[in-house]
Every structure is written in structure tokens, then in C-alpha cells.
Amino acid sequence: MKRQARGSGSTAIADTPTATRTGQEDEGTGGTEGTEHRHHRLRRRLGRADLRAVPEARRALRELLRPWGGPEQSAIAELLTSELVTNALVHTDDDAVLTATVAPDRLRVEVRDFVARRPCPRVPVADDGTNGRGLMLVQSLADAWGVHAHGVGKAVWFELGAQAA
């Protein structure tokens, strides 16, 4: 079952998680109250160059991660998600799609855009302000990360384990 909600420039679609037994739908995460979940998923379409989507994505991810991992893992996940979302919106001239999937032992976040050009981590230059640090943060803080091509565009993703950082 899918539920859509419209926000300022982005569309959220939350999938109901696969559960081992049924219960009532939980409006906060698209989950099922009173059940054990195999995964939760957040899917959000991000409007072209709409940087308001960055804090919205952080808020949605924070809500999704409330029962998962520890506070340090959630903070890292929010930071890395902000970096991927910002990169997709700043370095492309198209929409992007954020997908976060939470399993009991890991989180996978993927930001898909519609530009084939692959991102390259670069060592930031001291005089460059805050530019150039996003993928370096992803590379150093994520348990795994990568880029894979789609028919049109690419997806940049990272994974974190549920253990405390």
C-alpha cells in the first residue's frame, strides 16, 4: 500500500513495511503498529533545485529512524543524506528521488538523479569554504557507499549498520 503526501516542492511516498503479523497502520512511518517489521521505506521525490527539500528529507529520515539504531547512527544518517540530496539538487538540473530502506540490521539510503555524470570525491581545498566535502564525509562515515548507473542517470547510495557509532 502506498500513501502520498505533498509538501513544498517534494512528494513523499511511504511504503508499508513487510511485517511478520498484521496490525493497524502507523501514520508516522507507514508502518504497522504492534508488529515486528522486516523493513520500513521512505521514498521522496525532490523538486529540481529546491533546497528546501534538504531539511524536509532530514526530518522525514529522522522520523523513519526513530526506532532504529542509536542516536549517533541517526545523526550520521541525517548528515550523509543531506550531503547526497544537496549534491543531487545542486549539481544537476533535474528532479531527484530519495529512497531510504531500514532493515533491523542496516539502513540504505539512495539518491537517484537523472544525469549520467558520476560524482567524484575530491579533497577539499582550504579556501573553498564548505564545497567539496560531501562525498568525503560519505566515504569516511558510511559502512559502504557507491554509485550505480540507471537507464537515465545514476543513484548514489550509502549503508550504515544499526550498531552504535
Disulfide bonds with the S-S distance in Angstrom:
none
